[in-house]
């Protein structure tokens, strides 16, 4: 049995068909990816890579709560790894490294797989995602360029390359690849996203709104990533100072608490980033946001110490600071300062302390905390467009303290 990308898989035809569907859902950001991955496991409990895919999907939530089901999937994969191909066994090892907190080892495993099997979409996508969340834009781009000759005009691959090029500042090439990806497959949301980033970075707000509005009819069945696309649309309205439109998108689209997507995973890391950063941007522009911070702060209190998504940590602090939950904010800071991770101690902790200081009006402290680490902000992960909320906060304190940023 072979998968969609002509790679051997150690399973039967029925489970293999379900596995291909799961790959499509994973690459397409579809809402049914968890169910698809679970279906593969049920169809062939002896399929090691099938268990791996489910574990990978769990880990992509970047949540401490997802570790247990991911570990269960790993144990099942390990039990059946002896009968798997060497490529599949490499995926089992990569999942073990990721769950164990050694993401660099997982990346080495995925890159080793790609060196021998450049059309392994799991290795490609997982390396792409993790390089991004680690702030390693050069490695994200290089990983794709090494295997590009084997992909040709594949819409999903072109979408990934477009985003990597955008984060590298190659806007013309990024836009070209992104638009071509969407032309080949109008449901290609990662390609739509890459072009939206180009338009954001080039301040082309009118084009950005039209681009996303034109593609929205093709997004049926997509998962929570839709919220991030609507966040991008709100960013374009923010640039035009159309604050009512921004708040409408917030309430109806990317932070609609009654939405089934939000209800299924109310503290999904990208959703929290979308919501908190938009509220912060609005407040920096003098817009009252009402009680919208409260539900985010409730979730932040439950996630103290959960640092699997480094870029989400400052957003938790934004919510705690905005709602005056000083005890929880202090607990979060103490946890970050005591962390085994240098990134948490040296970057996340001062950033979070600065966000709290900004909320309290201690603008000199914001400058003292953030000025030494401005060059390290990308280590937290996220995109240029996302991290700009921290730069805007720093600039606001500089202005208020009558200092030159």
C-alpha positions in Angstrom: 0.0 0.0 0.0 1.2 3.5 -0.8 0.1 6.9 0.3 -1.0 9.8 -1.9 2.7 10.8 -2.3 3.7 7.3 -3.6 5.4 6.3 -0.3 5.1 2.8 1.1 2.9 2.5 4.2 2.6 -0.7 6.4 -1.2 -1.1 6.4 -4.1 -2.5 4.5 -6.0 -0.8 1.7 -8.9 0.3 3.9 -6.8 1.9 6.5 -4.5 3.3 3.8 -7.4 5.1 2.2 -8.3 6.6 5.5 -4.7 7.6 6.1 -4.6 9.5 2.8 -7.8 11.3 3.9 -6.1 12.2 7.2 -3.1 13.5 5.4 -5.4 15.7 3.2 -7.2 17.0 6.3 -3.9 17.7 8.1 -2.4 19.6 5.2 -5.6 21.4 4.4 -6.4 22.6 8.0 -9.7 20.8 7.9 -12.0 20.7 10.9 -12.2 16.9 10.8 -8.5 16.1 11.1 -8.8 14.6 14.6 -11.6 12.3 13.6 -9.8 11.3 10.4 -6.6 10.5 12.3 -8.6 8.5 14.9 -10.3 6.6 12.1 -7.0 5.4 10.8 -6.1 3.9 14.2 -9.4 2.1 14.5 -9.1 0.7 10.9 -5.7 -0.8 11.6 -4.6 -0.9 15.2 -1.3 -2.4 14.1 -0.4 0.5 11.8 2.4 2.4 13.6 2.4 5.5 11.4 -1.4 5.7 11.8 -0.9 6.1 15.6 1.9 8.6 14.9 -0.4 10.8 12.8 -2.8 11.0 15.7 0.0 11.8 18.1 1.2 14.5 15.7 -2.2 16.1 15.5 -2.4 16.2 19.3 1.0 17.8 19.6 0.0 20.5 17.1 -2.3 21.9 19.7 0.8 23.0 21.7 -1.1 22.3 24.9 0.0 20.4 28.0 -3.5 18.7 28.0 -2.6 17.2 24.6 0.5 15.4 25.9 -1.4 12.4 27.4 -3.3 11.4 24.3 -0.2 12.0 22.2 1.8 9.7 24.6 -0.9 7.1 24.3 -0.6 7.2 20.5 3.2 7.0 20.8 3.1 3.9 23.0 0.8 2.2 20.5 3.1 3.2 17.6 6.1 1.8 19.5 4.4 -1.5 20.1 4.0 -2.0 16.4 7.1 -0.3 15.1 9.0 -3.5 14.5 6.8 -4.3 11.5 7.0 -0.7 10.1 9.3 0.6 7.3 12.5 2.6 8.3 10.7 5.8 7.3 7.8 5.0 9.5 10.1 4.1 12.4 11.8 7.5 12.0 8.4 9.1 12.5 7.9 7.1 15.7 11.2 8.4 17.0 10.4 11.9 16.0 7.1 11.8 17.9 8.9 10.5 20.9 11.4 13.3 20.8 8.7 15.9 20.4 6.6 14.6 23.3 9.8 14.4 25.4 10.5 18.1 24.8 13.4 17.7 22.5 12.1 19.4 19.4 15.6 19.8 17.9 15.9 16.0 17.8 12.4 15.7 16.2 13.5 18.3 13.5 16.6 16.3 12.8 14.5 13.2 12.3 12.1 14.9 10.0 15.0 16.4 8.0 16.6 13.0 7.7 13.3 11.6 6.4 13.1 14.4 3.8 16.6 13.8 2.7 15.7 10.3 1.6 12.0 10.8 1.0 11.5 14.5 -0.1 7.8 13.9 -0.7 7.0 12.9 2.8 4.3 15.4 3.5 4.2 14.7 7.3 7.9 15.4 7.7 7.6 18.5 5.5 4.6 20.0 7.2 5.8 19.2 10.8 9.2 20.7 10.2 7.6 23.8 8.5 5.3 24.3 11.5 7.9 23.9 14.2 10.5 26.0 12.5 7.8 28.7 12.4 6.8 28.4 16.0 10.5 28.5 17.0 11.1 31.7 15.0 13.6 30.0 12.7 12.6 31.5 9.4 15.9 30.7 7.6 15.6 27.0 8.4 11.9 27.0 7.5 12.8 28.3 4.1 15.9 26.2 3.6 14.0 23.0 4.5 11.5 23.7 1.7 14.0 24.8 -0.9 16.0 21.6 -0.5 13.1 19.4 -1.6 11.5 21.9 -4.0 12.6 20.1 -7.2 10.6 17.0 -6.2 7.3 18.9 -5.6 6.7 21.0 -8.7 3.4 22.8 -8.9 1.8 21.2 -5.8 -0.5 23.7 -4.3 0.2 22.8 -0.7 4.0 22.9 -1.2 3.8 26.2 -3.0 1.7 27.6 -0.1 4.4 26.6 2.4 7.2 28.0 0.3 5.2 31.3 -0.2 4.9 31.7 3.6 8.6 31.0 4.1 9.6 33.5 1.5 7.3 36.1 3.0 8.8 35.7 6.4 12.2 36.1 4.7 11.2 39.4 3.2 10.9 38.0 -0.4 7.5 39.6 -0.9 7.3 39.5 -4.7 8.2 35.8 -4.9 6.0 35.0 -1.9 3.0 36.6 -3.5 3.6 34.9 -6.8 3.8 31.4 -5.2 0.9 32.1 -2.9 -1.4 33.3 -5.6 -0.5 30.3 -7.8 -1.2 27.9 -5.0 -4.7 29.3 -4.6 -5.2 29.4 -8.3 -4.5 25.6 -8.4 -6.7 25.0 -5.3 -9.0 27.7 -4.1 -9.4 25.9 -0.8 -5.7 26.3 -0.1 -5.9 28.4 3.1 -2.2 28.4 3.8 -1.6 29.9 0.4 -4.3 32.5 1.1 -2.6 33.2 4.4 0.8 33.7 2.8 -0.6 36.3 0.4 -2.5 38.0 3.2 0.9 38.4 5.1 2.5 40.0 2.0 -0.4 42.4 1.7 -0.1 43.2 5.5 3.6 43.8 5.3 3.2 46.1 2.3 0.3 48.0 3.8 -2.1 47.0 1.0 -5.2 46.9 3.2 -7.8 47.4 0.5 -6.3 44.5 -1.5 -6.1 42.4 1.6 -9.8 42.8 2.4 -10.8 42.0 -1.2 -8.4 39.0 -1.3 -9.8 37.3 1.7 -13.5 38.2 1.0 -13.2 36.7 -2.5 -11.8 33.4 -1.1 -14.1 32.9 1.9 -16.7 30.9 -0.1 -14.1 28.2 -0.6 -13.5 27.7 3.1 -16.3 25.3 4.0 -15.1 22.5 6.2 -12.0 24.2 7.4 -11.0 24.2 11.0 -9.9 26.8 13.6 -7.3 28.3 11.2 -10.2 30.1 9.6 -10.2 32.3 12.7 -6.7 33.4 11.9 -7.7 34.4 8.3 -10.5 36.5 9.7 -8.0 38.0 12.2 -6.0 39.0 9.1 -9.0 40.6 7.6 -9.6 42.5 10.9 -5.9 43.7 10.7 -6.7 45.3 7.3 -9.7 47.1 8.8 -7.6 48.1 11.7 -5.1 49.7 9.3 -8.0 51.7 7.9 -9.1 52.6 11.4 -12.5 50.9 10.9 -12.7 49.9 14.5 -16.4 48.9 14.4 -15.6 46.4 11.6 -12.7 45.0 13.7 -14.9 44.4 16.7 -17.6 42.9 14.5 -15.1 40.4 13.1 -13.9 39.7 16.6 -17.3 38.9 18.0 -18.8 37.1 15.0 -15.8 35.5 13.3 -12.5 34.9 15.2 -13.7 35.0 18.8 -17.3 33.9 18.6 -17.7 31.9 21.8 -20.8 30.2 20.5 -19.0 28.9 17.5 -18.6 25.1 17.4 -14.9 25.5 16.5 -14.3 27.7 19.6 -16.5 25.5 21.8 -14.5 22.4 20.8 -11.1 24.0 21.8 -11.8 27.3 23.6 -8.1 27.9 24.5 -6.5 26.9 21.2 -3.2 28.7 21.0 -3.7 30.6 17.7 -7.2 31.7 18.7 -5.8 33.1 21.9 -3.1 34.9 20.0 -5.6 36.3 17.6 -7.9 37.6 20.3 -5.5 39.0 22.8 -3.3 40.7 20.3 -6.3 42.4 18.6 -7.7 43.7 21.8 -4.2 45.0 22.7 -3.9 46.7 19.3 -7.3 48.3 19.7 -6.5 49.6 23.1 -3.2 51.1 21.9 -5.4 53.1 19.5 -7.7 54.3 22.3 -10.6 51.9 21.5 -12.6 50.6 24.4 -13.0 46.8 24.2 -15.5 46.2 27.0 -15.4 43.0 29.0 -13.8 40.9 26.2 -10.6 40.3 28.2 -12.4 38.5 31.0 -12.9 35.1 29.3 -9.3 35.1 28.0 -8.1 35.8 31.5 -10.1 32.9 32.9 -8.3 30.6 30.4 -4.9 32.2 31.1 -5.2 31.4 34.8 -5.7 27.7 33.9 -2.6 27.7 31.6 0.0 29.0 34.0 3.1 26.9 33.5 1.9 25.6 30.1 4.7 26.8 27.9 4.5 24.4 24.9 3.6 27.5 22.8 6.1 30.2 23.7 4.4 32.8 21.5 1.1 32.3 23.4 2.6 33.1 26.8 2.7 36.9 26.3 -0.9 36.8 25.2 -1.9 35.1 28.4 -0.1 37.8 30.3 -1.9 40.5 28.3 -5.2 39.1 29.5 -4.2 38.8 33.1 -2.8 42.4 33.1 -5.9 43.8 31.4 -8.2 42.3 34.0 -6.1 43.2 37.1 -5.4 39.6 38.1 -2.2 40.5 39.7 -1.8 37.3 41.8 -2.1 35.2 38.7 0.2 37.5 36.8 2.9 37.2 39.5 2.5 33.4 39.5 3.0 33.3 35.8 6.1 35.5 36.0 7.5 33.3 38.8 7.0 30.2 36.8 8.8 31.7 33.8 11.7 32.9 35.8 12.2 29.5 37.4 11.8 27.7 34.1 14.5 25.2 32.8 14.1 26.9 29.4 16.5 29.8 28.7 14.0 31.2 26.3 11.3 31.4 29.0 13.7 33.0 31.5 15.6 35.4 29.2 12.9 36.4 26.7 9.4 35.4 27.7 9.7 36.6 31.3 11.0 40.1 30.6 8.4 40.5 27.8 5.6 39.4 30.1 6.9 41.7 32.9 7.0 44.6 30.4 3.4 43.9 29.2 2.3 44.1 32.9 4.3 47.3 33.4 2.8 48.9 30.4 -0.7 48.1 31.7 0.2 49.8 35.0 1.7 52.8 33.3 5.3 52.1 34.2 6.7 53.0 30.8 10.3 53.5 31.9 10.3 50.0 33.1 8.9 48.7 29.8 11.8 50.3 28.0 14.4 48.9 30.5 13.0 45.4 30.1 12.4 45.3 26.4 15.2 47.3 24.9 17.9 44.7 25.5 15.9 41.9 24.0 14.2 43.5 21.0 16.5 41.5 18.7 15.5 38.2 20.3 11.7 38.6 20.1 11.5 36.3 17.1 12.8 33.4 19.3 9.3 33.4 20.8 7.9 32.3 17.4 5.1 33.7 15.4 5.3 36.0 12.3 6.5 39.5 11.8 2.9 40.7 11.7 2.1 38.9 14.9 5.2 40.1 16.9 4.5 43.7 15.9 2.1 44.0 18.8 5.1 43.8 21.1 7.0 46.4 19.1 3.9 48.7 19.2 3.7 48.3 23.0 7.4 49.2 23.3 6.9 52.2 21.0 3.9 53.4 23.0 5.9 53.3 26.2 8.7 55.1 24.5 6.4 57.9 23.3 4.7 58.2 26.7 8.1 58.3 28.4 9.2 60.9 25.9 12.0 58.7 24.7 13.1 57.8 21.2 12.4 54.2 20.5 
